[in-house]
Amino acid sequence: MIRALAAAGLALMASSAFAQAVPTGDGVGAVLRTLDKVSGEVIDVEMETGQTMAYGPLQVTLHECRYPVANRSGDAFGLIRIVDARAVEELFAGWMVASSPALNALEHRRYDVWLLSCITSSD
């Protein structure tokens, strides 16, 4: 368990170092994928930066989406906050990485939410 946490921490630091070393641009929004594990329903949702959407009892807020300037279709990083509105409990707050959704993911018994890509002003 400790090794898995350490490996995840190192991978997250490497992703952060990559994000700092490579010039990035700000997206005007992001595409998120949602999964209801009970019904099996998968939905792709486009969100604008600053927008909050309801997904079941969850409130998902996109604070920022960044992408490598040299490769707009490349790796995206999204700053996301997810709150369970019924329990008034924060379930997730942090950066999700599109190419590694399991690296820093929402852990919920019924719902999965992950980042697919940023939306740029020219999309």
N, C-alpha and C positions, 0 to 999 in steps of 0.2 A: 504494500500500500504506500509506504513512504517512498519507495523507488518510483512508483507511478506518479506520485505527486511531484517529486523532484524532476522527473522527466518532463512532465507537463509544464512546470515552472520554467525549465530551461528552454523548452520550445517556445513558450510565450515570450520570454526575454529575447530569443533569437528573432521572433517575428517583430517585436518592438524595435530591435536594433535594425532590422531590415527596413522598417517603416521610417526610421530616422535617417538611414543612409541613402535611401532612394527618394528623389523628389516626388512628392505626392500632390494630387489635386483634390479639391473638395467637390464631392458630388452634391447635386441638388436634392437627392433622395436615394432610395435604395429599393431593391427587390428582395423581399423576404419570402421564405417558403415556410408554411405551417403544416403540421401534421396532427390530426386527431387520432391517437392510437386506438381508441375504442371503435370509431366508425371507419377508420382507414382513409378518411378524406384528406387529400393534399391540395392546398391552395397556395398559389403564388400571389403575393400582394405587393403593389407598388406604393411606397410611402414617401412623402416629402420630409426633408429635414425639419425637425421640430414637431412633427405630427405624432399623434397618439391614436392607436386603433384598438378596438375591443376585439378580442379573440376568445370566445367563451367567457370565463370569468377573468381572463387576463387582460391587462392594459399594457400594450407594447408601445414604447416611445423610442423613436429614432432621433438621436441627438446629433450624430455626425456620420458621414460616410466618406472615406478617403480611398484613393486608388493610385497606382504608379502612373506618373505623367507619361512616361515613355511607352506604356502598355495599358491603355484605357480598359481593355477587356481582360487585363490581368487581375491579380489578387486585390480584393477589396477588403477594407477594414471598417467595421461599423460599430459605433458607440451606441449601445442599446440598453434600455432599462425595461424590465418586465416586472409588473406588480400583480399579485392576486388581489383583485378588488374586493372579493368576499371576505378574505382574512386580513385585508389591509397589510399585506406582507410583501416585501421585496423578494422576488425569486431570483432575479438576475440583474446585475449591473456591471457592464464592462464592455470590452472590445470583442466582437466576434470576427473571425477571419474566414472569408469565403472558401478558401482552398483547404481549410482544416476545421470543419464545423465541430468536430468532437474535441478540439483543443480547449475551447472555452465556451461551453454550451449551457443552455437552459436545462436544468434537471427537474423534470416534472413528471408525475406518474401518468398523466394523460396526454399532455401536449408537448410537441417539439416545435421550436422556432429557430430558424437559422438564416444567415445572410447568404444571398446568391451573388449579388453584384451591386455596384453603385449606378445611379442614374446621373448622367452628366448633362450639362445644359444643351449639348448638341444631340442628345438622344431623342 
